[in-house]
């Protein structure tokens, strides 16, 4: 469970407040979209609840653990085992093949052999298994993003934090990605927090946190 209490985030000098006292909870197994117009604070909020940044004030807790006070060792384990990140930009290692990039989290934990079949299965679901031996420089932007999505799923994390994961994909492949995220949520009980500006994709989530100028104005719309 993710709990946020009176989160404020400021940047710059003099400080400019971007998020204004947000409080909410995301229960285990929920699929929640964070949406709003450009500049509303969507990605900033995602970075705070995923442990990639800390609030200027306020509290973020995951499983009753305060992210601000986690030891480096616990934080490292949390990010590598319990969390999958999907960013708007793919951040693949250019010297590794698509398959090797997907397996990078497993390699860091000495689980390469155990996870190779799953890696191929994920690439197949995303329609790019035939590209497993290709390097990022040989792939299109959309293909690279799908590799990054498979990498985020390889450890079957408890939480997936996705920042515009369909931003570089066409509508068909975007729907494939959303269907996979929804399947992971429903089958494995993975908690998913998705930032998107696409109202159609936002509606595929169970609940929407809608931001306007760094404030939550509607978080109770439930997808049909």
JOTAGI-V655023 format. One record per residue. N is the residue number from 1. PHI is phi as a letter, one per 30 degrees, with the letter a starting at -180 (none if undefined). Layout:
N|PHI / N|PHI
This chain:
1|none / 2|c / 3|b / 4|b / 5|b / 6|h / 7|d / 8|b / 9|b / 10|b / 11|b / 12|i / 13|b / 14|d / 15|d / 16|c / 17|d / 18|c / 19|c / 20|c / 21|i / 22|d / 23|b / 24|a / 25|b / 26|b / 27|d / 28|e / 29|i / 30|d / 31|c / 32|c / 33|c / 34|c / 35|b / 36|k / 37|d / 38|e / 39|i / 40|d / 41|j / 42|e / 43|d / 44|e / 45|d / 46|d / 47|d / 48|d / 49|d / 50|c / 51|i / 52|d / 53|b / 54|b / 55|d / 56|d / 57|a / 58|j / 59|b / 60|b / 61|b / 62|b / 63|h / 64|i / 65|c / 66|d / 67|d / 68|d / 69|c / 70|d / 71|d / 72|e / 73|d / 74|d / 75|d / 76|d / 77|d / 78|e / 79|d / 80|d / 81|c / 82|c / 83|b / 84|c / 85|c / 86|b / 87|c / 88|d / 89|c / 90|d / 91|h / 92|d / 93|d / 94|d / 95|d / 96|c / 97|d / 98|e / 99|d / 100|d / 101|d / 102|d / 103|d / 104|e / 105|d / 106|d / 107|d / 108|d / 109|c / 110|h / 111|b / 112|e / 113|d / 114|d / 115|c / 116|d / 117|d / 118|d / 119|e / 120|d / 121|d / 122|d / 123|d / 124|d / 125|d / 126|d / 127|i / 128|b / 129|d / 130|d / 131|c / 132|e / 133|c / 134|d / 135|c / 136|e / 137|d / 138|c / 139|c / 140|d / 141|d / 142|d / 143|d / 144|d / 145|d / 146|d / 147|d / 148|d / 149|d / 150|d / 151|d / 152|d / 153|c / 154|d / 155|c / 156|h / 157|d / 158|d / 159|b / 160|b / 161|c / 162|b / 163|c / 164|h / 165|d / 166|c / 167|d / 168|c / 169|c / 170|d / 171|d / 172|d / 173|d / 174|d / 175|d / 176|e / 177|d / 178|d / 179|d / 180|d / 181|d / 182|d / 183|d / 184|d / 185|d / 186|d / 187|d / 188|c / 189|i / 190|d / 191|d / 192|b / 193|c / 194|c / 195|d / 196|a / 197|c / 198|d / 199|d / 200|d / 201|d / 202|d / 203|d / 204|d / 205|d / 206|d / 207|b / 208|b / 209|c / 210|c / 211|c / 212|b / 213|h / 214|i / 215|b / 216|d / 217|c / 218|a / 219|b / 220|c / 221|d / 222|c / 223|d / 224|d
